[in-house]
Amino acid sequence: MLKIEEVSENELKFIGEFSASQESIASDKLSEHEETLTIDMGELKYISSMGLGVLVKTNHRLNENGHSLRLKNLNSHIKDIFKFTRLDQVFDLID
């Protein structure tokens, strides 16, 4: 189960597990944002390939308008997933 908290106007916090069953919830929430967005992933325990796809799609949409998707506080497991998929070269990862 994925819980999404609004930290501020341009920052969200993902908590729990971002699996394929959570795709529409995350997509709907992310589509509300049109400017550079930061997602705090400090409490995210799991992300599926569908979850990665949602983030890639959001990043692409934001990039088209001169903005980006920034990801912060990735735990070592999630960070490894981004490295293995080479998505660490696509996203701005913040410690």
Backbone as XML, in Angstrom:
<?xml version="1.0"?>
<chain id="A" units="angstrom">
  <residue number="1" name="MET">
    <atom name="N" x="0.837" y="-1.186" z="0.000"/>
    <atom name="CA" x="0.000" y="0.000" z="0.000"/>
    <atom name="C" x="0.878" y="1.244" z="0.000"/>
  </residue>
  <residue number="2" name="LEU">
    <atom name="N" x="0.552" y="2.173" z="-0.859"/>
    <atom name="CA" x="1.290" y="3.423" z="-0.966"/>
    <atom name="C" x="0.475" y="4.545" z="-0.349"/>
  </residue>
  <residue number="3" name="LYS">
    <atom name="N" x="1.133" y="5.299" z="0.499"/>
    <atom name="CA" x="0.525" y="6.502" z="1.062"/>
    <atom name="C" x="1.320" y="7.686" z="0.525"/>
  </residue>
  <residue number="4" name="ILE">
    <atom name="N" x="0.611" y="8.701" z="0.066"/>
    <atom name="CA" x="1.256" y="9.896" z="-0.464"/>
    <atom name="C" x="0.836" y="11.082" z="0.389"/>
  </residue>
  <residue number="5" name="GLU">
    <atom name="N" x="1.820" y="11.724" z="1.002"/>
    <atom name="CA" x="1.562" y="12.912" z="1.819"/>
    <atom name="C" x="2.074" y="14.139" z="1.088"/>
  </residue>
  <residue number="6" name="GLU">
    <atom name="N" x="1.337" y="15.219" z="1.188"/>
    <atom name="CA" x="1.761" y="16.495" z="0.610"/>
    <atom name="C" x="2.561" y="17.236" z="1.678"/>
  </residue>
  <residue number="7" name="VAL">
    <atom name="N" x="3.863" y="17.367" z="1.464"/>
    <atom name="CA" x="4.747" y="18.039" z="2.413"/>
    <atom name="C" x="4.641" y="19.549" z="2.232"/>
  </residue>
  <residue number="8" name="SER">
    <atom name="N" x="4.657" y="19.973" z="0.975"/>
    <atom name="CA" x="4.499" y="21.382" z="0.623"/>
    <atom name="C" x="3.943" y="21.437" z="-0.790"/>
  </residue>
  <residue number="9" name="GLU">
    <atom name="N" x="3.839" y="22.625" z="-1.336"/>
    <atom name="CA" x="3.262" y="22.784" z="-2.667"/>
    <atom name="C" x="3.998" y="21.973" z="-3.731"/>
  </residue>
  <residue number="10" name="ASN">
    <atom name="N" x="5.323" y="21.878" z="-3.587"/>
    <atom name="CA" x="6.121" y="21.181" z="-4.590"/>
    <atom name="C" x="6.909" y="20.009" z="-4.022"/>
  </residue>
  <residue number="11" name="GLU">
    <atom name="N" x="6.400" y="19.422" z="-2.927"/>
    <atom name="CA" x="7.058" y="18.241" z="-2.366"/>
    <atom name="C" x="6.028" y="17.250" z="-1.851"/>
  </residue>
  <residue number="12" name="LEU">
    <atom name="N" x="6.219" y="15.999" z="-2.253"/>
    <atom name="CA" x="5.390" y="14.891" z="-1.790"/>
    <atom name="C" x="6.257" y="13.912" z="-1.035"/>
  </residue>
  <residue number="13" name="LYS">
    <atom name="N" x="5.627" y="13.100" z="-0.206"/>
    <atom name="CA" x="6.330" y="12.045" z="0.512"/>
    <atom name="C" x="5.630" y="10.729" z="0.200"/>
  </residue>
  <residue number="14" name="PHE">
    <atom name="N" x="6.404" y="9.746" z="-0.309"/>
    <atom name="CA" x="5.882" y="8.413" z="-0.593"/>
    <atom name="C" x="6.219" y="7.506" z="0.585"/>
  </residue>
  <residue number="15" name="ILE">
    <atom name="N" x="5.208" y="6.824" z="1.086"/>
    <atom name="CA" x="5.373" y="5.942" z="2.243"/>
    <atom name="C" x="4.803" y="4.571" z="1.904"/>
  </residue>
  <residue number="16" name="GLY">
    <atom name="N" x="5.558" y="3.521" z="2.187"/>
    <atom name="CA" x="5.053" y="2.165" z="2.004"/>
    <atom name="C" x="5.600" y="1.497" z="0.765"/>
  </residue>
  <residue number="17" name="GLU">
    <atom name="N" x="4.704" y="0.889" z="-0.025"/>
    <atom name="CA" x="5.091" y="0.127" z="-1.200"/>
    <atom name="C" x="4.389" y="0.671" z="-2.440"/>
  </residue>
  <residue number="18" name="PHE">
    <atom name="N" x="5.189" y="1.000" z="-3.443"/>
    <atom name="CA" x="4.670" y="1.538" z="-4.703"/>
    <atom name="C" x="4.619" y="0.388" z="-5.702"/>
  </residue>
  <residue number="19" name="SER">
    <atom name="N" x="3.524" y="-0.365" z="-5.664"/>
    <atom name="CA" x="3.351" y="-1.518" z="-6.548"/>
    <atom name="C" x="2.414" y="-1.151" z="-7.697"/>
  </residue>
  <residue number="20" name="ALA">
    <atom name="N" x="2.249" y="-2.089" z="-8.620"/>
    <atom name="CA" x="1.409" y="-1.847" z="-9.796"/>
    <atom name="C" x="-0.020" y="-1.488" z="-9.402"/>
  </residue>
  <residue number="21" name="SER">
    <atom name="N" x="-0.499" y="-2.034" z="-8.298"/>
    <atom name="CA" x="-1.878" y="-1.752" z="-7.878"/>
    <atom name="C" x="-2.069" y="-0.309" z="-7.424"/>
  </residue>
  <residue number="22" name="GLN">
    <atom name="N" x="-0.979" y="0.406" z="-7.202"/>
    <atom name="CA" x="-1.034" y="1.792" z="-6.743"/>
    <atom name="C" x="-0.810" y="2.788" z="-7.882"/>
  </residue>
  <residue number="23" name="GLU">
    <atom name="N" x="-0.704" y="2.280" z="-9.104"/>
    <atom name="CA" x="-0.360" y="3.117" z="-10.260"/>
    <atom name="C" x="-1.329" y="4.279" z="-10.457"/>
  </residue>
  <residue number="24" name="SER">
    <atom name="N" x="-2.627" y="4.018" z="-10.418"/>
    <atom name="CA" x="-3.587" y="5.092" z="-10.703"/>
    <atom name="C" x="-3.591" y="6.147" z="-9.601"/>
  </residue>
  <residue number="25" name="ILE">
    <atom name="N" x="-3.423" y="5.738" z="-8.361"/>
    <atom name="CA" x="-3.375" y="6.690" z="-7.240"/>
    <atom name="C" x="-2.182" y="7.628" z="-7.411"/>
  </residue>
  <residue number="26" name="ALA">
    <atom name="N" x="-1.020" y="7.044" z="-7.686"/>
    <atom name="CA" x="0.190" y="7.851" z="-7.848"/>
    <atom name="C" x="0.113" y="8.729" z="-9.091"/>
  </residue>
  <residue number="27" name="SER">
    <atom name="N" x="-0.341" y="8.160" z="-10.198"/>
    <atom name="CA" x="-0.440" y="8.942" z="-11.442"/>
    <atom name="C" x="-1.362" y="10.139" z="-11.272"/>
  </residue>
  <residue number="28" name="ASP">
    <atom name="N" x="-2.500" y="9.923" z="-10.625"/>
    <atom name="CA" x="-3.448" y="11.015" z="-10.401"/>
    <atom name="C" x="-2.819" y="12.119" z="-9.563"/>
  </residue>
  <residue number="29" name="LYS">
    <atom name="N" x="-2.124" y="11.740" z="-8.485"/>
    <atom name="CA" x="-1.510" y="12.733" z="-7.596"/>
    <atom name="C" x="-0.385" y="13.479" z="-8.313"/>
  </residue>
  <residue number="30" name="LEU">
    <atom name="N" x="0.437" y="12.754" z="-9.048"/>
    <atom name="CA" x="1.561" y="13.388" z="-9.740"/>
    <atom name="C" x="1.095" y="14.295" z="-10.871"/>
  </residue>
  <residue number="31" name="SER">
    <atom name="N" x="-0.021" y="13.964" z="-11.494"/>
    <atom name="CA" x="-0.524" y="14.783" z="-12.610"/>
    <atom name="C" x="-1.013" y="16.153" z="-12.149"/>
  </residue>
  <residue number="32" name="GLU">
    <atom name="N" x="-1.221" y="16.323" z="-10.853"/>
    <atom name="CA" x="-1.649" y="17.616" z="-10.307"/>
    <atom name="C" x="-0.519" y="18.640" z="-10.309"/>
  </residue>
  <residue number="33" name="HIS">
    <atom name="N" x="0.709" y="18.180" z="-10.505"/>
    <atom name="CA" x="1.876" y="19.056" z="-10.397"/>
    <atom name="C" x="2.435" y="19.380" z="-11.768"/>
  </residue>
  <residue number="34" name="GLU">
    <atom name="N" x="2.686" y="20.687" z="-11.997"/>
    <atom name="CA" x="3.174" y="21.157" z="-13.288"/>
    <atom name="C" x="4.562" y="21.795" z="-13.192"/>
  </residue>
  <residue number="35" name="GLU">
    <atom name="N" x="5.092" y="21.952" z="-11.987"/>
    <atom name="CA" x="6.406" y="22.557" z="-11.802"/>
    <atom name="C" x="7.346" y="21.528" z="-11.186"/>
  </residue>
  <residue number="36" name="THR">
    <atom name="N" x="8.617" y="21.897" z="-11.050"/>
    <atom name="CA" x="9.595" y="20.986" z="-10.463"/>
    <atom name="C" x="9.041" y="20.434" z="-9.160"/>
  </residue>
  <residue number="37" name="LEU">
    <atom name="N" x="9.111" y="19.119" z="-9.028"/>
    <atom name="CA" x="8.519" y="18.412" z="-7.908"/>
    <atom name="C" x="9.575" y="17.550" z="-7.242"/>
  </residue>
  <residue number="38" name="THR">
    <atom name="N" x="9.598" y="17.558" z="-5.913"/>
    <atom name="CA" x="10.490" y="16.705" z="-5.138"/>
    <atom name="C" x="9.649" y="15.641" z="-4.444"/>
  </residue>
  <residue number="39" name="ILE">
    <atom name="N" x="10.120" y="14.398" z="-4.521"/>
    <atom name="CA" x="9.464" y="13.310" z="-3.807"/>
    <atom name="C" x="10.434" y="12.768" z="-2.777"/>
  </residue>
  <residue number="40" name="ASP">
    <atom name="N" x="10.025" y="12.823" z="-1.512"/>
    <atom name="CA" x="10.799" y="12.256" z="-0.412"/>
    <atom name="C" x="10.458" y="10.772" z="-0.346"/>
  </residue>
  <residue number="41" name="MET">
    <atom name="N" x="11.455" y="9.924" z="-0.581"/>
    <atom name="CA" x="11.252" y="8.477" z="-0.600"/>
    <atom name="C" x="11.867" y="7.802" z="0.621"/>
  </residue>
  <residue number="42" name="GLY">
    <atom name="N" x="12.100" y="8.556" z="1.673"/>
    <atom name="CA" x="12.744" y="8.025" z="2.866"/>
    <atom name="C" x="11.984" y="6.885" z="3.520"/>
  </residue>
  <residue number="43" name="GLU">
    <atom name="N" x="10.680" y="6.845" z="3.353"/>
    <atom name="CA" x="9.876" y="5.789" z="3.963"/>
    <atom name="C" x="9.281" y="4.836" z="2.923"/>
  </residue>
  <residue number="44" name="LEU">
    <atom name="N" x="9.807" y="4.887" z="1.695"/>
    <atom name="CA" x="9.367" y="3.964" z="0.654"/>
    <atom name="C" x="10.165" y="2.673" z="0.786"/>
  </residue>
  <residue number="45" name="LYS">
    <atom name="N" x="9.467" y="1.557" z="0.920"/>
    <atom name="CA" x="10.119" y="0.265" z="1.145"/>
    <atom name="C" x="10.293" y="-0.538" z="-0.139"/>
  </residue>
  <residue number="46" name="TYR">
    <atom name="N" x="9.441" y="-0.287" z="-1.145"/>
    <atom name="CA" x="9.444" y="-1.095" z="-2.361"/>
    <atom name="C" x="8.909" y="-0.255" z="-3.511"/>
  </residue>
  <residue number="47" name="ILE">
    <atom name="N" x="9.479" y="-0.474" z="-4.701"/>
    <atom name="CA" x="8.942" y="0.142" z="-5.912"/>
    <atom name="C" x="8.995" y="-0.886" z="-7.040"/>
  </residue>
  <residue number="48" name="SER">
    <atom name="N" x="7.884" y="-1.066" z="-7.722"/>
    <atom name="CA" x="7.798" y="-2.019" z="-8.828"/>
    <atom name="C" x="8.226" y="-1.349" z="-10.126"/>
  </residue>
  <residue number="49" name="SER">
    <atom name="N" x="8.330" y="-2.154" z="-11.180"/>
    <atom name="CA" x="8.656" y="-1.591" z="-12.492"/>
    <atom name="C" x="7.565" y="-0.624" z="-12.945"/>
  </residue>
  <residue number="50" name="MET">
    <atom name="N" x="6.323" y="-0.903" z="-12.579"/>
    <atom name="CA" x="5.224" y="0.016" z="-12.905"/>
    <atom name="C" x="5.435" y="1.349" z="-12.192"/>
  </residue>
  <residue number="51" name="GLY">
    <atom name="N" x="5.857" y="1.290" z="-10.939"/>
    <atom name="CA" x="6.142" y="2.511" z="-10.192"/>
    <atom name="C" x="7.251" y="3.319" z="-10.840"/>
  </residue>
  <residue number="52" name="LEU">
    <atom name="N" x="8.300" y="2.623" z="-11.290"/>
    <atom name="CA" x="9.384" y="3.314" z="-11.992"/>
    <atom name="C" x="8.860" y="3.970" z="-13.262"/>
  </residue>
  <residue number="53" name="GLY">
    <atom name="N" x="7.992" y="3.257" z="-13.959"/>
    <atom name="CA" x="7.410" y="3.804" z="-15.190"/>
    <atom name="C" x="6.604" y="5.066" z="-14.946"/>
  </residue>
  <residue number="54" name="VAL">
    <atom name="N" x="5.852" y="5.092" z="-13.858"/>
    <atom name="CA" x="5.071" y="6.285" z="-13.502"/>
    <atom name="C" x="6.007" y="7.465" z="-13.253"/>
  </residue>
  <residue number="55" name="LEU">
    <atom name="N" x="7.107" y="7.221" z="-12.555"/>
    <atom name="CA" x="8.065" y="8.293" z="-12.272"/>
    <atom name="C" x="8.734" y="8.780" z="-13.557"/>
  </residue>
  <residue number="56" name="VAL">
    <atom name="N" x="9.093" y="7.848" z="-14.445"/>
    <atom name="CA" x="9.717" y="8.228" z="-15.719"/>
    <atom name="C" x="8.749" y="9.073" z="-16.544"/>
  </residue>
  <residue number="57" name="LYS">
    <atom name="N" x="7.510" y="8.641" z="-16.624"/>
    <atom name="CA" x="6.493" y="9.375" z="-17.386"/>
    <atom name="C" x="6.296" y="10.786" z="-16.814"/>
  </residue>
  <residue number="58" name="THR">
    <atom name="N" x="6.237" y="10.886" z="-15.496"/>
    <atom name="CA" x="6.071" y="12.195" z="-14.849"/>
    <atom name="C" x="7.274" y="13.081" z="-15.117"/>
  </residue>
  <residue number="59" name="ASN">
    <atom name="N" x="8.477" y="12.518" z="-15.001"/>
    <atom name="CA" x="9.691" y="13.283" z="-15.262"/>
    <atom name="C" x="9.706" y="13.801" z="-16.700"/>
  </residue>
  <residue number="60" name="HIS">
    <atom name="N" x="9.324" y="12.949" z="-17.634"/>
    <atom name="CA" x="9.286" y="13.349" z="-19.043"/>
    <atom name="C" x="8.294" y="14.499" z="-19.261"/>
  </residue>
  <residue number="61" name="ARG">
    <atom name="N" x="7.117" y="14.377" z="-18.664"/>
    <atom name="CA" x="6.097" y="15.428" z="-18.793"/>
    <atom name="C" x="6.606" y="16.749" z="-18.221"/>
  </residue>
  <residue number="62" name="LEU">
    <atom name="N" x="7.231" y="16.693" z="-17.054"/>
    <atom name="CA" x="7.747" y="17.916" z="-16.435"/>
    <atom name="C" x="8.903" y="18.508" z="-17.242"/>
  </residue>
  <residue number="63" name="ASN">
    <atom name="N" x="9.775" y="17.632" z="-17.767"/>
    <atom name="CA" x="10.907" y="18.106" z="-18.571"/>
    <atom name="C" x="10.454" y="18.851" z="-19.809"/>
  </residue>
  <residue number="64" name="GLU">
    <atom name="N" x="9.348" y="18.440" z="-20.400"/>
    <atom name="CA" x="8.828" y="19.117" z="-21.598"/>
    <atom name="C" x="8.497" y="20.576" z="-21.320"/>
  </residue>
  <residue number="65" name="ASN">
    <atom name="N" x="8.239" y="20.895" z="-20.050"/>
    <atom name="CA" x="7.897" y="22.262" z="-19.662"/>
    <atom name="C" x="9.020" y="22.950" z="-18.891"/>
  </residue>
  <residue number="66" name="GLY">
    <atom name="N" x="10.233" y="22.396" z="-18.980"/>
    <atom name="CA" x="11.387" y="23.022" z="-18.340"/>
    <atom name="C" x="11.515" y="22.741" z="-16.861"/>
  </residue>
  <residue number="67" name="HIS">
    <atom name="N" x="10.822" y="21.738" z="-16.370"/>
    <atom name="CA" x="10.881" y="21.386" z="-14.948"/>
    <atom name="C" x="11.402" y="19.964" z="-14.802"/>
  </residue>
  <residue number="68" name="SER">
    <atom name="N" x="11.472" y="19.468" z="-13.561"/>
    <atom name="CA" x="12.007" y="18.126" z="-13.356"/>
    <atom name="C" x="11.368" y="17.473" z="-12.136"/>
  </residue>
  <residue number="69" name="LEU">
    <atom name="N" x="11.648" y="16.193" z="-12.009"/>
    <atom name="CA" x="11.217" y="15.414" z="-10.858"/>
    <atom name="C" x="12.468" y="15.059" z="-10.078"/>
  </residue>
  <residue number="70" name="ARG">
    <atom name="N" x="12.525" y="15.501" z="-8.829"/>
    <atom name="CA" x="13.681" y="15.248" z="-7.971"/>
    <atom name="C" x="13.280" y="14.222" z="-6.918"/>
  </residue>
  <residue number="71" name="LEU">
    <atom name="N" x="14.164" y="13.274" z="-6.649"/>
    <atom name="CA" x="13.891" y="12.216" z="-5.681"/>
    <atom name="C" x="14.914" y="12.306" z="-4.563"/>
  </residue>
  <residue number="72" name="LYS">
    <atom name="N" x="14.438" y="12.270" z="-3.314"/>
    <atom name="CA" x="15.381" y="12.402" z="-2.205"/>
    <atom name="C" x="15.158" y="11.323" z="-1.150"/>
  </residue>
  <residue number="73" name="ASN">
    <atom name="N" x="16.205" y="11.114" z="-0.359"/>
    <atom name="CA" x="16.197" y="10.187" z="0.778"/>
    <atom name="C" x="15.910" y="8.741" z="0.385"/>
  </residue>
  <residue number="74" name="LEU">
    <atom name="N" x="16.435" y="8.300" z="-0.760"/>
    <atom name="CA" x="16.242" y="6.917" z="-1.174"/>
    <atom name="C" x="17.043" y="5.995" z="-0.247"/>
  </residue>
  <residue number="75" name="ASN">
    <atom name="N" x="16.408" y="4.917" z="0.235"/>
    <atom name="CA" x="17.170" y="3.957" z="1.034"/>
    <atom name="C" x="18.098" y="3.189" z="0.102"/>
  </residue>
  <residue number="76" name="SER">
    <atom name="N" x="18.998" y="2.397" z="0.650"/>
    <atom name="CA" x="20.014" y="1.735" z="-0.174"/>
    <atom name="C" x="19.388" y="0.771" z="-1.187"/>
  </residue>
  <residue number="77" name="HIS">
    <atom name="N" x="18.331" y="0.073" z="-0.818"/>
    <atom name="CA" x="17.675" y="-0.859" z="-1.731"/>
    <atom name="C" x="17.053" y="-0.123" z="-2.922"/>
  </residue>
  <residue number="78" name="ILE">
    <atom name="N" x="16.311" y="0.938" z="-2.653"/>
    <atom name="CA" x="15.677" y="1.719" z="-3.730"/>
    <atom name="C" x="16.750" y="2.384" z="-4.586"/>
  </residue>
  <residue number="79" name="LYS">
    <atom name="N" x="17.794" y="2.902" z="-3.953"/>
    <atom name="CA" x="18.881" y="3.539" z="-4.703"/>
    <atom name="C" x="19.546" y="2.528" z="-5.639"/>
  </residue>
  <residue number="80" name="ASP">
    <atom name="N" x="19.730" y="1.291" z="-5.174"/>
    <atom name="CA" x="20.314" y="0.242" z="-6.021"/>
    <atom name="C" x="19.443" y="-0.028" z="-7.247"/>
  </residue>
  <residue number="81" name="ILE">
    <atom name="N" x="18.136" y="-0.033" z="-7.065"/>
    <atom name="CA" x="17.228" y="-0.243" z="-8.196"/>
    <atom name="C" x="17.441" y="0.850" z="-9.245"/>
  </residue>
  <residue number="82" name="PHE">
    <atom name="N" x="17.562" y="2.084" z="-8.796"/>
    <atom name="CA" x="17.780" y="3.189" z="-9.734"/>
    <atom name="C" x="19.134" y="3.058" z="-10.427"/>
  </residue>
  <residue number="83" name="LYS">
    <atom name="N" x="20.154" y="2.574" z="-9.709"/>
    <atom name="CA" x="21.474" y="2.381" z="-10.324"/>
    <atom name="C" x="21.440" y="1.249" z="-11.341"/>
  </residue>
  <residue number="84" name="PHE">
    <atom name="N" x="20.835" y="0.116" z="-10.985"/>
    <atom name="CA" x="20.801" y="-1.046" z="-11.878"/>
    <atom name="C" x="20.018" y="-0.764" z="-13.153"/>
  </residue>
  <residue number="85" name="THR">
    <atom name="N" x="18.992" y="0.064" z="-13.047"/>
    <atom name="CA" x="18.181" y="0.405" z="-14.221"/>
    <atom name="C" x="18.714" y="1.648" z="-14.936"/>
  </residue>
  <residue number="86" name="ARG">
    <atom name="N" x="19.776" y="2.207" z="-14.412"/>
    <atom name="CA" x="20.420" y="3.414" z="-14.927"/>
    <atom name="C" x="19.519" y="4.650" z="-14.838"/>
  </residue>
  <residue number="87" name="LEU">
    <atom name="N" x="18.477" y="4.554" z="-14.045"/>
    <atom name="CA" x="17.593" y="5.710" z="-13.851"/>
    <atom name="C" x="18.233" y="6.760" z="-12.956"/>
  </residue>
  <residue number="88" name="ASP">
    <atom name="N" x="19.331" y="6.392" z="-12.298"/>
    <atom name="CA" x="20.061" y="7.388" z="-11.519"/>
    <atom name="C" x="20.660" y="8.450" z="-12.440"/>
  </residue>
  <residue number="89" name="GLN">
    <atom name="N" x="20.723" y="8.154" z="-13.743"/>
    <atom name="CA" x="21.243" y="9.110" z="-14.713"/>
    <atom name="C" x="20.123" y="9.954" z="-15.312"/>
  </residue>
  <residue number="90" name="VAL">
    <atom name="N" x="18.882" y="9.575" z="-15.024"/>
    <atom name="CA" x="17.709" y="10.283" z="-15.552"/>
    <atom name="C" x="17.187" y="11.275" z="-14.516"/>
  </residue>
  <residue number="91" name="PHE">
    <atom name="N" x="17.166" y="10.849" z="-13.264"/>
    <atom name="CA" x="16.593" y="11.659" z="-12.190"/>
    <atom name="C" x="17.684" y="12.380" z="-11.392"/>
  </residue>
  <residue number="92" name="ASP">
    <atom name="N" x="17.289" y="13.470" z="-10.780"/>
    <atom name="CA" x="18.134" y="14.175" z="-9.837"/>
    <atom name="C" x="17.895" y="13.515" z="-8.480"/>
  </residue>
  <residue number="93" name="LEU">
    <atom name="N" x="18.854" y="12.686" z="-8.021"/>
    <atom name="CA" x="18.736" y="11.988" z="-6.742"/>
    <atom name="C" x="19.448" y="12.784" z="-5.671"/>
  </residue>
  <residue number="94" name="ILE">
    <atom name="N" x="18.730" y="13.099" z="-4.601"/>
    <atom name="CA" x="19.251" y="13.936" z="-3.522"/>
    <atom name="C" x="19.350" y="13.082" z="-2.264"/>
  </residue>
  <residue number="95" name="ASP">
    <atom name="N" x="20.507" y="13.131" z="-1.604"/>
    <atom name="CA" x="20.676" y="12.377" z="-0.343"/>
    <atom name="C" x="19.998" y="13.060" z="0.809"/>
  </residue>
</chain>
